[in-house]
Amino acid sequence: MTELKRRVEVFAALADPTRLRIVDLLTLGDLSSSEIENLLGLRSNLVAHHLRVLEKAQIISRARSESDKRRSYISLHPEVFDTLTPRGVDVPERVVFVCTANSARSQLAEAIWRDSSGIPTASAGVAPGTSVRPGAIAAATRHGLHIDATTSPRHIDQVLSEHDLVITVCDSAHELLEGRDDLHWSIPDPAPVDTPEAYDNAFVLLVRRIHALTVRLRPLT
């Protein structure tokens, strides 16, 4: 069975409120079918049906009681939750964040990544500005990070290496690169509004995206 097919099978089995309630109970401990009936207030035939579905999907297993041989206990396979997440992402040699001017979003993303991961990082623009925006520097400072005010925005062609993971953090850069990027995050540009709230909003969105990526990174084998 492929990884994708397995995920489909598990999601399908869990796509029922009652089965999800049963799984919730089993995350805390093993239960007999009669105990599940009492806890959820369900008829025995209904519980039996849902348990069969979960067992067929290899989400649960049954084991005979060592004391009362007429009773079986249902256990959850805890590793089943690992199958629900998308596949891992190979660890890149370096992560390069790209926006239009390399003056706000990509600079913030670089600072956040440096604080979140030991994997090297850089940032660039498709049409570099003259300097990093003060609002981006201030936002990084508010969140305990640092962007060097003397940093000069760079063009993507000055930065990219062959094995970089390229992440565009603005729509314009993504569309101009026409597939040269590996991932695209559609982060609203804080520069036109140019308020602390706009930069903080971009910062929070980038933190979420970076966290979601870093937890999926897997070592190369």
JOFENSUL-V11651 format. One line per field, one symbol per residue. phi: phi as a letter, one per 30 degrees, with the letter a starting at -180 (. if undefined). psi: psi as a letter, one per 20 degrees, with the letter a starting at -180 (. if undefined). A space follows every 50 residues. Layout:
phi: ???
psi: ???
//
This chain:
phi: .deddddddddddddaeddddddedddcldbdddddeddcicdddddddd dddddddhcbbcbdddccddcbccbdddddddddddddcddddacccbbd chbbdddddddddddcbddebababdbeddaddedddddedecicbbddd dcebdeddcdbdcdccbdcbdddedddhjddcbbcdcedddddhcedddd ddddddeddddddddcdbddc
psi: prgghggggggghilpgghhhggggiihrqqrhhhggghilqqhhggggh hgghghjkhrrqpppifoiiqqppqpohihhhihqrqrppprhqppppag ikifghggggggghihqipqrrqrqimqahrpphhgghggghjjrpppii ppqqqhiigprhkqopopjqhggghhhliiqhqponpqoighglqhhghh gggghhggggghghiipqqp.
//
